[in-house]
């Protein structure tokens, strides 16, 4: 719960003491997690402080993979292009 509070507050100031307490907690999974966090502390600080997220990109990748799986073996590139590109696409080529 303390770790969640650190994430939500976007204040990494308490992270070092949390890692120290976690490493000495006696809970194997928490100790392992804390050691992994400590290995790349700069990235963890950035993840806590910075507002950026790759959620939008991951969402688009998931959408494309879902469409690809649904169409596997059923259609050619033209139908795939029609499913992926926006409806108002003016660059659609017909042959």
C-alpha positions in Angstrom: 0.0 0.0 0.0 2.9 2.3 0.7 4.3 1.7 -2.8 0.9 2.4 -4.4 0.8 5.7 -2.4 4.3 6.6 -3.8 3.0 6.0 -7.4 -0.2 7.9 -6.9 1.5 10.9 -5.2 4.0 11.1 -8.1 6.6 11.8 -5.4 9.6 9.4 -5.5 11.1 10.9 -2.4 9.9 8.0 -0.2 11.0 5.3 -2.7 14.4 4.7 -1.2 13.1 4.0 2.3 10.3 1.8 0.9 12.9 -0.3 -1.0 15.0 -0.6 2.1 12.0 -1.7 4.1 10.8 -4.1 1.4 14.2 -5.8 1.1 14.1 -6.5 4.8 10.4 -7.4 4.9 10.9 -11.2 5.0 8.4 -11.5 2.2 10.3 -13.2 -0.7 8.1 -11.7 -3.5 8.3 -8.2 -2.1 12.1 -8.5 -1.5 12.6 -9.7 -5.1 10.4 -6.9 -6.5 12.3 -4.2 -4.5 15.7 -5.5 -5.7 14.5 -5.3 -9.3 13.3 -1.8 -8.8 16.7 -0.9 -7.2 18.6 -2.2 -10.3 17.1 0.5 -12.5 16.3 3.3 -10.1 16.5 6.1 -12.6 13.8 4.5 -14.8 11.6 4.0 -11.7 12.0 7.6 -10.7 11.0 8.7 -14.2 8.0 6.4 -14.2 6.8 7.9 -11.0 7.5 11.6 -11.8 6.8 11.9 -15.5 3.3 12.0 -17.0 4.1 10.1 -20.2 2.7 6.7 -20.9 2.9 4.3 -23.8 -0.7 3.3 -23.2 -1.9 4.8 -26.4 0.7 3.0 -28.5 0.0 -0.3 -26.7 -3.7 0.2 -27.3 -3.2 0.6 -31.1 -0.9 -2.4 -31.3 -3.5 -4.5 -29.4 -6.2 -3.3 -31.8 -4.1 -4.1 -34.9 -3.2 -7.6 -33.6 -6.9 -8.3 -32.8 -7.9 -7.3 -36.4 -5.1 -9.4 -37.8 -6.1 -12.5 -35.8 -9.8 -12.1 -36.7 -8.9 -11.9 -40.4 -6.2 -14.6 -40.5 -6.6 -16.7 -43.6 -9.8 -14.9 -44.7 -8.8 -11.9 -46.7 -6.2 -10.2 -48.7 -4.3 -6.9 -48.1 -7.1 -4.7 -49.5 -9.6 -5.8 -46.9 -7.0 -5.6 -44.1 -6.2 -2.1 -45.2 -9.9 -1.2 -45.1 -10.3 -2.5 -41.6 -7.2 -0.8 -40.2 -7.3 2.7 -41.8 -9.9 5.3 -40.8 -13.1 5.4 -42.7 -12.4 8.9 -44.1 -9.2 7.8 -45.7 -8.7 9.6 -49.0 -5.6 7.7 -49.9 -7.4 4.4 -50.6 -6.2 2.9 -53.9 -8.5 0.7 -56.0 -7.3 -1.5 -58.8 
